[in-house]
Amino acid sequence: MKPPSQRLVRGQILHFLADPGPADDPAAWQFFDDGGLWIEDGHIRAAGPWDTLTAALPADVRSSATIDDHRGRLVLPGFIDTHLHYPQAGIVGAFSHQLLDWLNEHTFPAEARFADPAEATRSAEFVVGRLLAHGTTTASVFATVHAHSADAFFAAAAARNLRMLCGKVLMDCHCPDALRDTAASGDRDSRALIERWHGHGRLRYSITPRFAATSTADQLRRAGELFASRPDLHLQSHLAENPAEIAWIASLFPERRDYLDVYAHFGLLGPRAIHAHCIHLDDEQRRRLAASGSAVAFCPSSNLFLGSGFFDHAASSAAGIRVGLASDVGAGTGFSSLRTLAAAHAVGQACGTPLSALRGFYLATLGGARALYLDDFIGNFQPGREADFVVLDWSATPELAWRLERCRSLAERLFALMILGDERCIVATHVLGETAWRRA
């Protein structure tokens, strides 16, 4: 029998055990300035101070382990992007007005090109590669209405042994004919994709109605029934992003109390459901969303880019909603979790509740894992977790290096990294312990 593979990682180890909250609760995180990870067969065995960890290792592990020495660099769990449209990578930075204009002017034409399977394959390879280059090891991903677009993304993720979620978009009304399925065909395609990919390696399937306006009542009902049919399926959609969108939903579903009630009525809320944006909700809607177990994908760069509004993270987390960070590429302006965190801080300032660095990095790691109900597998360095992690260079740019000379505490250093950092800070991205991407 082959002995288990052993790997030791040395560096400045930071991970989270809970949400630090607005007061940066010190019990919610662990930092080891000269720290180590012991990884066995791609899973965390232990994390702690390097000398303590290595002194307790069995002799055969010490002698056989591969050692990654990242002293002086920050080692974090892999970033988790809780909402991403991979077919829209080619329209990042396209000029538009607000959400509904963006859909018609850019999103639908971009997604129509995915009728060609070669475009889907090429795009999936590009996006997965760029996610790894930005330190992202897990994402909740929208494909297009074409079933082969989901196949392409799953194949690219499977080739790299990634923990990813994806789903074929369900859209049978109020959209171009070239992007329209039917309630029956959408259900049939989704079930076939579930059989092909759900639980294949580290992959999960997300049932994916785009949003309430582009699905008939029959399609929404079928999506809810499919979601309820298996306890490990996921669901992703959009909710309360834009005032014009909300007014449109109200006109389409006048019998429902509000946008949230549309989803509740059709069974599209619950554990393992995540809804992007959720900007224009009141306290009572937040309470209902939290009670359902549904999560929110916080998309700050997208919300700023499209002028959608400011997500109230403080009010949402206080209500008990699970919240994860999201790029929302392509309305979001890039794959970088660091840049997205800088945008999240700006949104927090506009709401009067600025985001601290510790809470920000929680959102990008364990918070995202909890929002996707994957925290039994990923999100921190607790024993048994899958060893997906990212290594960051504190001084990747002259501006960062100059600022860090003047930082006195870990919180200050992390905040500088969050505001001034970007993809240039990523030294390496590891998947199940193995190097999946490394800076040249």
Secondary structure, DSSP 8 states (H G I E B T S, - for coil): -----EEEEEEEEEEESS--TTTT-GGGEEEEEEEEEEEETTEEEEEEEHHHHHHTS-HHHHHH-EEEEEEEEEEEE-EEEEEEEGGGGGGTT---SSHHHHIIIIIHHHHHGGGSHHHHHHHHHHHHHHHHHTTEEEEEEE--SSHHHHHHHHHHHHHTT---EEE-EE--SSS-GGG---HHHHHHHHHHHHHHHTTSTT-EEEEEE--GGGS-HHHHHHHHHHHHH-TT-EEEEEES--HHHHHHHHHH-TTSSSHHHHHHHTT--STTEEEEE--S--HHHHHHHHHHT-EEEE-HHHHHHTT-----HHHHHHTT-EEEE---TTTSS-S-HHHHHHHHHHHHHHHT----HHHHHHIIIIIHHHHTT-TTTSSS--TTSB--EEEE-TTSSHHHHHHHTT--SHHHHHHHHHHH--GGGEEEEEETTEEEEE--
